[in-house]
Amino acid sequence: MNDRHRFRRRSATAWLLSIAGGLILSASLAAPAEAGRSRYAELVVDGNNGRVLVARNADARKYPASLTKIMTLYMVFEALDKGKLRLDQPLRASRRAAGQPASKLGLRKGEVITVRQAIMALVTKSANDAATVVAEAIGGSEFKFALMMTRRARDLGMSRTTFRNASGLPNRRQLSTARDMARLALAIRRDFPQHFDYFSKTSFSYRGKVFKNHNNLVGNVQGVDGIKTGYIRASGFNLVASASRDEGRLVGVLFGGRSANSRDRRMRKLLASGFKRLQRGDEQGLPNQFVRPRGRMDGFGHVPVPRQKPLRTAVKTAEKLDTAKFDVAWSVQIGAFNQVATARQHLRKLTGALPDLLSEAKMSIDAFESGRAVFYRARVHGMNEDQAHEMCSRIKSAKFQCLTIAPAEAYLATESHRG
């Protein structure tokens, strides 16, 4: 009996150990999957109007990793437009920049790199040392630059994003969301179309080495023209992608991929599905969900409205206006920008897209004040009402923004700023 009892006890113990071992093995296999789900997010939006097509955990704050460098590049492009930096300007690497961990170019203290080279290094190699170099050039220190990045992010409507460095290296307070990153992707293309082509570069040569773009979709997936990948251990594999085809434009954001390959496969599927919806003319996205960055707009949409002083005399109807004081023709506004050079470039770009429509058109760029800031409106003049609406329709079909301006509106706007 004793032997029989000992055998039963041993059998029971072995059975319990086998169950425990199975639970431990299951837990060890499930843990990465749970961790992956906890940091995963995805979002796809129509790049032309911001309509949300797909959203999963879009507002959960997560680690952006090197997606941070999109904001860094936004700040660089802004500095270029304002004349604070030049593309051929040499920047010197500090001890702090040279000491940044990989991924990096391997800059040594005192080594010089141009702004153009830094941009290419950020886009392709995702170089952390280059991020610190430009941060110190613009902000004086990377800490101050990160504060500037956060302020600009708030200006763009990225309300759940905080930056603590220019590179995306681990910092528990450096957080963003898929929705905010989509806003940033839309904003950087909207505000700096002349610089967006950098994101489509597939490689960069420096000191005899060729660095390939970490964004494997560029050059390999139809229509993809940017913009940035990111990875740290805490974030998983992140990606923001922009793609344009005949069907339209899409922006996709993915956080927390388990590998670069699985992340890229998922983004391919998201983009393919999005383009099918655009091709079908499917206008239904998620109810009442749009992603639209604040700030200036290619065209007019989000430029601050100038503060208007009260008119000296009340004017009830347009018929009562003295038409001799202003041009009675209608206008089409195609841009409002904070730099006159950007306004000129936008006019050239639009004229190139619609030469048959605009090659002989009368165009102007006029300045107006908003608070302490000066903005520049690009307009086409000399049409009647029907022609203005027709021109605006043609401009929109070419994927540009526009706004028809009635003669009375132009006159009232002029009068309201006098004195």
PyMOL commands that set and color helices and strands:
alter all, ss='L'
color gray80, all
select helices_A, chain A and resi 2-38+65-81+95-98+115-125+128-139+142-155+178-191+196-200+260-280+318-320+323-325+340-353+355-358+385-397+407-416
alter helices_A, ss='H'
color red, helices_A
select strands_A, chain A and resi 41-46+52-56+90-92+112-114+203-206+209-212+224-232+236-245+248-257+330-337+362-370+373-383+403-405
alter strands_A, ss='S'
color yellow, strands_A
deselect
rebuild
show_as cartoon
